Amino acid sequence: MEPFLRPQEIPLNDPRSQCYFQPSTAKPFVATPAALEMYGLDTILRCLESLQKRAREFEGLDYLQVFEDPKRAERLWFIEDGEGGAITALLPSDY
């Protein structure tokens, strides 16, 4: 069973929903060691691809996206920082 994406806290049409979760040299994608250990790289990358597809579909998402897997102790967060930041996969306990 793959983790499922929880609804974001703000409406999809909110002006703050402007993140596309597209890594670049200026905005690298990183994952914390704890997230990698709990979810694995393959699952994290599939979740990232899912976010990118959804962001294209809705013309942007909120900066915080949350995946849940009932079999795992913690949710998987994706945070897209502003300019000069990164896209990070992490657990809530990493925050």
VENCOR-V126903 format. One record per helix or strand of 3 or more residues. SS is the DSSP state (H for helix, E for strand). FROM is the first residue (numbers start at 0). TO is the last residue. If there is no record, write none. Layout:
ss: (SS:SS)
from: (FROM:FROM)
to: (TO:TO)
This chain:
ss: (E:H:H:E:E:E:H)
from: (28:32:40:63:75:86:91)
to: (30:38:57:67:79:90:93)
